[in-house]
């Protein structure tokens, strides 16, 4: 399963909200349900402020991405503002 959120169209949604919304979509729940104790907190996995700073919109941004596991999914955030959530690859 792959769920994506595209923030490049001028949407003023924070990366944290985009990530939680994508996880909620994959889980089939409301984004407000993605909270402890049922789900781990995003700030336990990464620093949301650092993500925002790393991927703040800039016309001259160098392409890049960050990938991490959150709530049992692989999350990829790219410099163009897109967020992808997929099932983790079995090891």
C-alpha positions as protocol buffer text, in pm:
chain_id: "A"
residue {
  index: 1
  type: UNK
  ca { x: 0 y: 0 z: 0 }
}
residue {
  index: 2
  type: UNK
  ca { x: 127 y: 346 z: -88 }
}
residue {
  index: 3
  type: UNK
  ca { x: -33 y: 667 z: 33 }
}
residue {
  index: 4
  type: UNK
  ca { x: 99 y: 1003 z: -82 }
}
residue {
  index: 5
  type: UNK
  ca { x: 38 y: 1365 z: 7 }
}
residue {
  index: 6
  type: UNK
  ca { x: 154 y: 1643 z: -225 }
}
residue {
  index: 7
  type: UNK
  ca { x: 232 y: 1970 z: -49 }
}
residue {
  index: 8
  type: UNK
  ca { x: 390 y: 2139 z: -352 }
}
residue {
  index: 9
  type: UNK
  ca { x: 61 y: 2290 z: -474 }
}
residue {
  index: 10
  type: UNK
  ca { x: 83 y: 2578 z: -228 }
}
residue {
  index: 11
  type: UNK
  ca { x: -98 y: 2406 z: 58 }
}
residue {
  index: 12
  type: UNK
  ca { x: -4 y: 2567 z: 388 }
}
residue {
  index: 13
  type: UNK
  ca { x: -12 y: 2242 z: 588 }
}
residue {
  index: 14
  type: UNK
  ca { x: 283 y: 2155 z: 809 }
}
residue {
  index: 15
  type: UNK
  ca { x: 487 y: 1846 z: 732 }
}
residue {
  index: 16
  type: UNK
  ca { x: 381 y: 1699 z: 1066 }
}
residue {
  index: 17
  type: UNK
  ca { x: 14 y: 1734 z: 975 }
}
residue {
  index: 18
  type: UNK
  ca { x: 80 y: 1588 z: 628 }
}
residue {
  index: 19
  type: UNK
  ca { x: 261 y: 1289 z: 780 }
}
residue {
  index: 20
  type: UNK
  ca { x: -8 y: 1221 z: 1041 }
}
residue {
  index: 21
  type: UNK
  ca { x: -282 y: 1263 z: 779 }
}
residue {
  index: 22
  type: UNK
  ca { x: -110 y: 1015 z: 546 }
}
residue {
  index: 23
  type: UNK
  ca { x: -75 y: 761 z: 829 }
}
residue {
  index: 24
  type: UNK
  ca { x: -442 y: 812 z: 922 }
}
residue {
  index: 25
  type: UNK
  ca { x: -542 y: 758 z: 559 }
}
residue {
  index: 26
  type: UNK
  ca { x: -341 y: 434 z: 547 }
}
residue {
  index: 27
  type: UNK
  ca { x: -499 y: 320 z: 874 }
}
residue {
  index: 28
  type: UNK
  ca { x: -849 y: 425 z: 772 }
}
residue {
  index: 29
  type: UNK
  ca { x: -894 y: 648 z: 1076 }
}
residue {
  index: 30
  type: UNK
  ca { x: -938 y: 1019 z: 1145 }
}
residue {
  index: 31
  type: UNK
  ca { x: -606 y: 1206 z: 1183 }
}
residue {
  index: 32
  type: UNK
  ca { x: -700 y: 1300 z: 1540 }
}
residue {
  index: 33
  type: UNK
  ca { x: -687 y: 928 z: 1628 }
}
residue {
  index: 34
  type: UNK
  ca { x: -312 y: 914 z: 1552 }
}
residue {
  index: 35
  type: UNK
  ca { x: -199 y: 983 z: 1907 }
}
residue {
  index: 36
  type: UNK
  ca { x: -77 y: 792 z: 2211 }
}
residue {
  index: 37
  type: UNK
  ca { x: -148 y: 544 z: 2350 }
}
residue {
  index: 38
  type: UNK
  ca { x: -293 y: 376 z: 2038 }
}
residue {
  index: 39
  type: UNK
  ca { x: -23 y: 519 z: 1810 }
}
residue {
  index: 40
  type: UNK
  ca { x: 325 y: 648 z: 1880 }
}
residue {
  index: 41
  type: UNK
  ca { x: 388 y: 1021 z: 1879 }
}
residue {
  index: 42
  type: UNK
  ca { x: 569 y: 1163 z: 1575 }
}
residue {
  index: 43
  type: UNK
  ca { x: 814 y: 1348 z: 1800 }
}
residue {
  index: 44
  type: UNK
  ca { x: 931 y: 1012 z: 1941 }
}
residue {
  index: 45
  type: UNK
  ca { x: 1051 y: 916 z: 1593 }
}
residue {
  index: 46
  type: UNK
  ca { x: 1186 y: 1243 z: 1454 }
}
residue {
  index: 47
  type: UNK
  ca { x: 1209 y: 1611 z: 1537 }
}
residue {
  index: 48
  type: UNK
  ca { x: 914 y: 1776 z: 1357 }
}
residue {
  index: 49
  type: UNK
  ca { x: 1074 y: 2121 z: 1380 }
}
residue {
  index: 50
  type: UNK
  ca { x: 1392 y: 1988 z: 1219 }
}
residue {
  index: 51
  type: UNK
  ca { x: 1187 y: 1833 z: 936 }
}
residue {
  index: 52
  type: UNK
  ca { x: 1011 y: 2166 z: 876 }
}
residue {
  index: 53
  type: UNK
  ca { x: 1345 y: 2350 z: 873 }
}
residue {
  index: 54
  type: UNK
  ca { x: 1505 y: 2094 z: 644 }
}
residue {
  index: 55
  type: UNK
  ca { x: 1223 y: 2104 z: 390 }
}
residue {
  index: 56
  type: UNK
  ca { x: 1103 y: 2462 z: 413 }
}
residue {
  index: 57
  type: UNK
  ca { x: 1003 y: 2576 z: 66 }
}
residue {
  index: 58
  type: UNK
  ca { x: 1284 y: 2737 z: -132 }
}
residue {
  index: 59
  type: UNK
  ca { x: 1297 y: 2786 z: -509 }
}
residue {
  index: 60
  type: UNK
  ca { x: 1664 y: 2685 z: -510 }
}
residue {
  index: 61
  type: UNK
  ca { x: 1618 y: 2377 z: -291 }
}
residue {
  index: 62
  type: UNK
  ca { x: 1855 y: 2092 z: -353 }
}
residue {
  index: 63
  type: UNK
  ca { x: 1669 y: 1764 z: -416 }
}
residue {
  index: 64
  type: UNK
  ca { x: 1669 y: 1532 z: -119 }
}
residue {
  index: 65
  type: UNK
  ca { x: 1460 y: 1311 z: 102 }
}
residue {
  index: 66
  type: UNK
  ca { x: 1434 y: 1168 z: 451 }
}
residue {
  index: 67
  type: UNK
  ca { x: 1294 y: 824 z: 526 }
}
residue {
  index: 68
  type: UNK
  ca { x: 1192 y: 685 z: 864 }
}
residue {
  index: 69
  type: UNK
  ca { x: 951 y: 436 z: 1018 }
}
residue {
  index: 70
  type: UNK
  ca { x: 644 y: 570 z: 1196 }
}
residue {
  index: 71
  type: UNK
  ca { x: 343 y: 375 z: 1325 }
}
residue {
  index: 72
  type: UNK
  ca { x: 461 y: 65 z: 1139 }
}
residue {
  index: 73
  type: UNK
  ca { x: 493 y: 238 z: 799 }
}
residue {
  index: 74
  type: UNK
  ca { x: 788 y: 361 z: 597 }
}
residue {
  index: 75
  type: UNK
  ca { x: 752 y: 738 z: 559 }
}
residue {
  index: 76
  type: UNK
  ca { x: 942 y: 931 z: 293 }
}
residue {
  index: 77
  type: UNK
  ca { x: 947 y: 1310 z: 290 }
}
residue {
  index: 78
  type: UNK
  ca { x: 1104 y: 1476 z: -15 }
}
residue {
  index: 79
  type: UNK
  ca { x: 1233 y: 1826 z: -71 }
}
residue {
  index: 80
  type: UNK
  ca { x: 943 y: 1905 z: -306 }
}
residue {
  index: 81
  type: UNK
  ca { x: 707 y: 1868 z: -10 }
}
residue {
  index: 82
  type: UNK
  ca { x: 559 y: 1529 z: -89 }
}
residue {
  index: 83
  type: UNK
  ca { x: 496 y: 1271 z: 181 }
}
residue {
  index: 84
  type: UNK
  ca { x: 471 y: 901 z: 95 }
}
residue {
  index: 85
  type: UNK
  ca { x: 365 y: 627 z: 334 }
}
residue {
  index: 86
  type: UNK
  ca { x: 413 y: 261 z: 247 }
}
residue {
  index: 87
  type: UNK
  ca { x: 414 y: -76 z: 417 }
}
residue {
  index: 88
  type: UNK
  ca { x: 763 y: -154 z: 543 }
}
residue {
  index: 89
  type: UNK
  ca { x: 974 y: -391 z: 337 }
}
residue {
  index: 90
  type: UNK
  ca { x: 1022 y: -719 z: 528 }
}
residue {
  index: 91
  type: UNK
  ca { x: 1382 y: -781 z: 627 }
}
